[in-house]
Structures are given as C-alpha cells and as structure tokens.
Amino acid sequence: MEEQLNHIKELVESQNTQSSHIITITSGKGGVGKSNIALNLALALSLKGKKVVLVDADTNMGNIDILTGINPKYNFLNYILDNIPINNILYSYKAGLSIIPNSSGNKTWQDLTDTMHSRILELLIKLKKNFEYIIIDTAGGLASLSLDIAVHSNKVLLVTTSEPTAINDTYAMIKILNSMKKNIPIDLLLNMVTSPSEVTDVYQRLTLVLDHFLDFSIGIAGYVILDGKVRQAVNQQEPFILLYKDSVAGKNINDIADILFENELVEQNGINYK
C-alpha cells in the first residue's frame, strides 16, 4: 500500500503543470482568518475568469459551508469514506466558483489510513484536469494531512497575524515544511493588520530569522487590513469581496489575486519570479 501511495504522490507532482495550480492555504495556528481568506481569494480568482474550485480540507473545523450559507448533502469526507462520486460533492457557488465542503469536527479525520490518503491525492489529480486553480483550505497547525497537501502544492500561502504567538507558530510551520521539502514555495499573507508598515516589520523580522537559522527565504503574497466589513460579512454568511466590493479588505484580496495571476504569467514564460 505504501508503494501505491508513493506512486500517487508522484502523479500529483508530475501533473503540477503551468495550466493548473494547487494553492494550499494554511496557518501555524487557528484564529487568524485563514478560511475566510481562502474563500474570498478563490472568489477573486473566479471573478477574473479563472476556473476555480475551493476544497475545504480543514480536518479540525471545516467551515466553508458556514461562511457561504450552503447546506451540502454530501461532503469531502463522504467522497473519502463512501465512494460518493466527485460530481456529488462539487457545489456551484457564486461568480462561477465551485466548492467542495467538509465535515466539521469528525474524529475520522484524525485516523487517516493509507487508503483514505490515496483517495485524497487521487481527488487532486481529478480536479487538476478540470480546474485552473485548486484552492485548498487546510487545518491550522501541524496536522499531518495539511502538511502532506502543502508539500504537493504549487504554492503555499501561509496566513498569519502580527501577534507574537502567531508569528512563532508560523516559523514552526515553515521549519517543518522546509524539512519535508527543500525550497518549498511559501508566501506569507498577513491578515488583520493595521497598516502596511506593520506588514513590513513582521516580514523583515521573520525573514531575518529564517535566513539565519534555516538558510531559507519566503515570498510575500500581500496583506489584508483589519476591516469591520469582514466581520459583518461573516455574520451574514456572505463573502466580503461580494457583499462589500469597495471595502479595504476586498481591495486587498483583489491585489493578492492579481499578484498570483501575474506570477502565473511569469512562470509560463519560464522565469523564476522570486
């Protein structure tokens, strides 16, 4: 079974083509707004005409269904355990976005077998044939599935805030990911910041430590300013990029989507943008 699992992992790697991108969104700890970032960024890319699917792979507290107000009959876990066809777990959302919701707080996720793991990686292969962007929202912290998905992605967006505990956990996450895959492409995404200067300070301090102790560098995808419209949108179970299009946070998310899109164009020309 281990040999089969390794073969599937190699297939995922081999299909990481320029026409299809797996972007894992994760964090060193919970409570940093990771899932909300994943949802709104997926929508921003979809609004730019990209074919996007958002996969809720948070094995702790999946809540994309709550953020969007959808009431799924089947979810990601049904696909893994019950062999539910992929079309039955794909839900059409606004702006052309497709969503695969998850089961929240299910202990089954904590006891993944090799067979279940293979099913997850096989799902990614299937999605890559039909979508340009696969945005995967994973559990915060060092969950084994989150780490494994991350190292098989084209890019990891590591969401954090400027709080010391969040930064410390972000460093720990980077250290683990770098030990699993050398030169893994990680971009920092600062959430709930008060000013661009705060972003600069956090990024410079973190990169200094990474360079000194790990000889490793990360990029920066952008930031989202602390904006009351975000909480209002969550309470209304609507993405802020749609409900408050002209909000500061909405503009920040669009800027991040633009950066991802521009990097895609650079990659297609065979240039390393870092």
Secondary structure, DSSP 8 states (H G I E B T S, - for coil): -HHHHHHHHHHHHHT--TT-EEEEEEESSSSS-HHHHHHHHHHHHHHTT--EEEEEE-TTT--HHHHHT---SS-HHHHHHH---GGGT-EE-GGG-EEE---TT-GGGGG--HHHHHHHHHHHHHHHTT-SEEEEEE-SSS-HHHHHHHHTSSEEEEEE-SSHHHHHHHHHHHHHHHHHSTT--EEEEEEEES-HHHHHHHHHHHHHHHHHHT----EEEEEEE--HHHHHHHHTTS-HHHHTTTSHHHHHHHHHHHHHHHHHHHHHTT----
